[in-house]
Amino acid sequence: MTELNRTRKYFGTDGIRGRVNSFPMTAEIAYRLGMAAGKMFMSSDNRRHLAVIGKDTRLSGYMIEPALVAGFTSVGMDVRLFGPLPTPAVALMTRSMRADLGVMISASHNPYADNGIKLFGPDGYKLSDEVELAIEARMDGNILDGIAEPHALGRVQRVDDAQYRYIEIAKATFPKHLRLKGLRIVIDCANGAAYKTAPAALYELGAEIFTIGVSPDGLNINEKCGSTKPQAMAEKVKELRADIGIALDGDADRLVICDEKGQIVDGDQIMAIIAQSWAEKGLLKGGGLVATVMSNLGLERLMTSKGLRLERAKVGDRYVMEKMRDGGFNIGGEQSGHVILLDHATTGDGLMAALQVLAVLVESERPMSELARQFEPVPQLLKNVRFTGDSPLNRADVKQAIADGEAALKGSGRVLVRPSGTEPLIRVMAEGDDAAQVKAVVEQIAGAMTA
């Protein structure tokens, strides 16, 4: 864990997140965040400054949104409200509307009792660690310093066509010479932010659609549906004999897919499908793609066999994005289903990634079950070890166990041991060609930690 992460008070690995009405997810902190971030992103010129705000469908959004609005307007920043809108749409609209700051109110795939706040800069990218720490410092300082005079307070308006703007942006990423006519698609929107936009985009591109998770009530987001619980989607695909199933999470920045047999396709396979298609068309940049340290070794081997690179980043889509921008890549993502297509979006976008897979499905004229297995996953095992007190990673016996595990798998696999960024947990992962050996290595390292 880096020093930067240890000194954070409000921000985690992806914005501010927590249980509603508990620290740090309270109306007071949202208000202070609006004041601090608004003031930081206002330049010294005399023009009007703008923040845009989107949210998912959680009941608590009605509490967090007005608190943020009060903070922004109190320092003189205007606000535009999108209502329910996917996270990637907020990022795109921040840039297209020339806003100084974008805000998404969502806890992604978490249950309704949690919520979160993600911030985007004027370029549509998530804020750096340094900027987030500077905002925290302002939040804990004299927050009333620099508030606006009564005549200079910010003004608030609702953007009624935000969803339609995003639908058109998403549709434009689908190859213009193709249509989805004849495809039967099950789309699961997790009762979340994309419950209107994703079905509309797929329908307008010609598909026959069947929906799940499009009746949000403020409390049912991600409940037995969505990308973290894709079983309902898979069952519906088999029941209706659909060609493919697509499941988004609560803020629609990630997805999983299932084939016509109901078999789940994870983010690693999705990236492999898109990367190879783009490489064949001369669209792939950077000579490969960026994945995280958790992505399967099978994906790396596939990329190598195709003469392509796989660069690994720390877990977290912001770190994937940083490596993509540094290396000139235009595809990156995580095994969990965050897929970033930098030619089209500035963060993970479940709908846009699905459209690229659908383009391959249409062009190939093959069933999804044939496309879904781009590589054979290497046996992989992850075990979380909870600890109290000092981290066991500092102990000599644990270091030796890790070294022994790495030696055992050298040439046929790998070992990854890393601390959780949010809990007192050590994540022990190993993968290799021999499943029994992988299990033995994980058990050996985890056992040393608990000894």
N, C-alpha and C positions, 0 to 999 in steps of 0.2 A: 504494500500500500504506500503510495507516495505521500510526501509531506503535504502536498497540495490537498489531497483528499482528507488527511487527518485534520487540517485546520478549517475545513468547511463547517459552517453552522447551519445553513439553510439548504444550499444546493447539494444534490447528489450527483450520480453519474448521468442523469438525464433530467435536468431541471430540479424543481422543488416538488417533492411528492410525500404523501403520508395519509394517515387516516383523518378524515374530515373532523374539524373541531378539536383536533389534537395537534400539538406542535409537530411540524411547522405549517400544517395546512389549516390555518385559521384565517378568518376575515381580516383580522388586524395585520397579520403578516402580509397578506395579499395587498392590503392598502399601502403598507410601508414599501413593499416591492414596487408598486405602481409609481409611488413618489420618487423612489431612488433610481429606478431604471429610467423613468421618464426624464428626470433631470439630467441623467448621464448622457442620454441620447439626443438631447436638445442642444443644437449649436448656438453660437452667439449672434447669429444674424437675426433679422426681424421677421423672417417668414414663419408661417404656421407650421407646427410640427405635428406628426401624426403617428398614432399607435393603432394597430388593427388587432382585433381579438376574435378568435374562434373557440369553439368548445365542442365536447362530445355531449352525450345525452344524460349525464349523471344529474340527479336532483341537486347536488351541491353546487353545480355550475351556476345556479341562480343566486347563490351566496357569494361565490368567489368572483364572478364577473363584475357585479356592481362595486365590490370593494376595490378591484383593480381600476375600474373606471374612475372612482372617486380619487384614487391616488394620481392617476395620469392627469385628470382635469385640474386637480389642485395645484399642479406645477405649470399649468398652461398648455398642456398637450391635448390636441384634439383626438377623438377616438372614433373608429368605425367598427361596428359590431356585425359579425358574420352570422351568428347563431351556430347551429350544429354544422360542422365542416371538418373534413379529414385534416390531420396534422400537415401532410404534404401540401394540401391546398392553401393552408394558412401561410406556409413558407413561400409558396409561389406568389401569392397575392401580396405579401409584404413587399416583395420586389416590384411586382407589376404596378402596384398603386403608389410607388415611391414613398412608402411609409418609412419612418425612422426606426420602428420597432414592431415586431410581430409577436403575438402571444397566443399560445394554445393551452386551453384549460382541459386537461385530460390526465388520467392515470393509466392510459394505454390498455393493457390486457388485465389490469387489476380489477377486483370486484367493485361494486358501486360505492361502498363505504370509503374507498380511497379516492383521492383526486390529486392532481398535480398541475404545475405551471411550467411550460416550456417557453423559452424566449428565442427569437430569431432577430438577427441584425438586419440592417437595410438591404444587404445582399441576399437575404433569404436563408443564410446558413445559421446553424446553432452557434451560440456565443462560446467563446473560448473560456478555459478555466480562469484565466487572468481577469477577464471582464466580469465573470460571475463573482469572483472574490472582491472585485472593486465595488460591485453593487451591494454585496453583503456589508462591506465597510460603511457605505452610505446609509444602509438600513439601520445600522447600529449607532450612527452618528446623530448629529442634530438634524433630524428629518424635516424640521420646519424651516431650515435655512434654504432660502430660494423659492419659497412658495409664491404663487402668482398673486398680483393685485386683483381685486374683484373684477375689474374690467377685462383682465387678461386670462380669465379662466378658460379651460378648454371646452370645446363643444362636442356633442355626441350625436352620431347618426347611425341608423341601421342600414346595412347594404343588402337590399332585398334580392339581388340577383347573384349573390356570391356562389351559390350552389350551381347555377347554370353556367357561370363563367368557368368553374372548375370542370364541369362535365365536358365542355367544349375543348378545354386544354387537354384533358385526358384522352379524349377521342382522337385528337390531332396526333398523338404519339403512335397510333395504330397505322400500319402501312396503308396508304390511300388506295392502293389497287386491290385491297382485300376486303372481304365482308365476312361477318359471322353467320350469314344465312345458313340455316340447316343445322346449326349446332344447338344442342340442348344443354344448358348450363344451370347448375345449382349455385346460387350465390348466397353466402351466409355473411351478413353484415354485423353480427354480434350485438344487435340492438344498439349499435353505436353510431359514430359520426357519419359513416357512409351509407346510412340506411336508405337515403334517397338517391345519392349521386351514383353509386356503383351499379344498382339495377338499371337506372336510366341510361347510363353510358353503354352498357352491354346490350340493352334493348335497341337503342338507336343505331348500334352498329350491326343489327340484323339478327341477333340471337333470340332463341326461345328461352326465356328465363323462368326459373322457379326459385322463390325467395325463402330464406330463413333469417330470423333475427332482424326483422324490419318493423317491429312494433315496440319501440322503446317506451318505457313508462317511468324512467328516472331511476329505477331500482334493478332492472334486469339486464344491464349491460354486461356482456361476457358470461352471462349465466347459462351454463350448459350449451354454449354455442360459441362460435368464433374460432380463431386460429389456434387457441390453446385447448379447445375442446371440439375437435373437428369430427367427432363420431356422428353427431346429428347430420352433418353435411354428407358424410360418407354413406350413411344409411339412406338418405334421401336420393342420392345419386343412384344407388342400386335399385331402390324402389321404383324410381321413375325412368330407369334405363337412360340416364343422362350421359353425355359424352365426357363431362368433366365437372368437378366441384371446386369452388373457390371460397375459402373462408378468410375473412379479414379479422383484425382485432378491433378493440373499442375505438381507437382513433385512426384506424385504416392505414397505418404506416408499415404494416407487415401482413403477410399472408402465408397460408399453406394451401396446397392443392391436393385433390385426390383424382385418381383415374376412373375410368368407367366401371372398374371392378371394386371401387371403394378403397383402394390402397393409397395411403398417405404419401405425398411427395413433399419433402422438406426444403428448406432454403438452399442447402448445398446443391441439390439436384436442379432446383429452379435456376440458380446461377449458372450451372453447367449448360443447361438448355439454351439460355439466352446468350451466353458468352460464345458458344460454338456457332450459333446462328449468326451472330454479329461478325465473328471472325471470318466466316465464309463469305459474307457480303462486304468485307473490308471496312466495317463500321467499328470494330473493336480497337480501343486506344490503350496504350500502355503495354501492349503485348501480352495481356492476360487480365486477371481480376484481383481484387483485394477481398480476402475473407478474414475471419478472426482466428485466434489460436485454438478455438473450439471446433472449427470446421474439420470434417472428416479427412483423414489422410488419403482416402480414395479419390476425393476431389483434386487434391494436389497431384496425385499420380496421373489422373486423367489429363489435367492441364499440361503436365510435362510431356505426356505421350503425344499431345497435339502440337508440341512446340510452343506452348504458351506458358506464361508465368503465373504463379499464385503467391502473392505477397500476404503475409499475416499481420494483423493489427491486434491491439488489445480488444477485449470484449467491450462492446458499446458502439452504436452506429456512428457516433461523433468521431471516434478514433479511426473507424473504417474510412469515413469521409476525409479526415486529415491526410491519411496515407494515399487515398485516391487523388486528392488535389496535388500532393507533393510529387507523386509519381506519374501524373498524367493519365490515370486510369479513368474509364467511364462506366465500369461495372464493379460493384462491390456489395458486400452484405454479410449476413449472419445465418447460421444454420437455423435459427429460430424463425426466419422468414422476412427479416428486414432486407430488402433488396433495393439498392440505390442505383439508379440509372441517371448518371450525371448529365447526359445529353438532354434530359427531360425534366429533372427535378433536383432539388438541393437537399433532399432527405429521402428516407425510405418511403416508397409509395406502393401499397399493395395492389391497387387497381392498375397502375401503369405496368407493374411487373407482370400481372396476370395477362394484360393485353399482349405483351411480348411473347409469352408462352402460347397464347391463343393464336398468334400470327404463325408460329412454327407449326402448331397443330393443323391449321388450315392449309398451309403451304405443303406440308409433308403428306397430307392425306392419309396419315397413319393414326391408329387409335392412341389415346393418351398413355395407355399401359405400355406401349412400345417406346414412347419418348421418356417415360418417367424414370427409367433405370439407366441413366447415362453412365453411371459407374457403380461397381459393387462396393458398398460401404465396408470399410475395415472395422472389425469388432472394436467397439469403443465402450468404455465403462467410466462413469463419473460417480464419485462418492463424496458427500459433504461431511466434514468432521467438525463438530462444534467444540469450542474450547472456552475456558475461562482463564482470566489472568493474562500472562504474557503469551505471545504467539509461539506455538511449538516449532515454527520454522527456524527459530534461533538456536534450537538444541542440536548438539553434535550428532546424536543418534538418529534424529530425523533427517538431517542432511546426508548422513551415510546411507540411510534407507532409500532416499531419493536417488543418490548416485548409483546404488546397486540396481535400482529399477531401470534407470537409464542405460546402464551397461547391459542388462538382460535383454532389452528391446532394441539395442543399437543395430541399425541396418534393416530392421523389420517393423519398427513402430516408434512411438515417442511417449514421453511422460510430460505432463503439465501439472504443476502444483502452484496454486495461486490463492491469495486471500480474497474473500468476498469484500466488495466495496461498501456493503451496507450492513453486514451482520458479522458476529464473531465466528466465522466459519472459514475453514480451509477447504478449497475444492481440489480434490485429487482426481485427475483424469489420466487414463492411459489408453492407448490403442495400438493394435498390431495385428499381424496375420493369424496369430494363435490366440483364440479367445480364452483358453484356460490360462495361458501365460499372462495375458492382460489382467485377468481377474486376480491372479496371484500377486502381481506387482502392486495393484491398487490396494489389496488387503495388507500387504507387507508395509506399505508406506502409511496407510491409515492406522494400522496397528501400532506402529512406532509412535505416532502422534498421541495415541490414547494410553500408551504404556505408563 
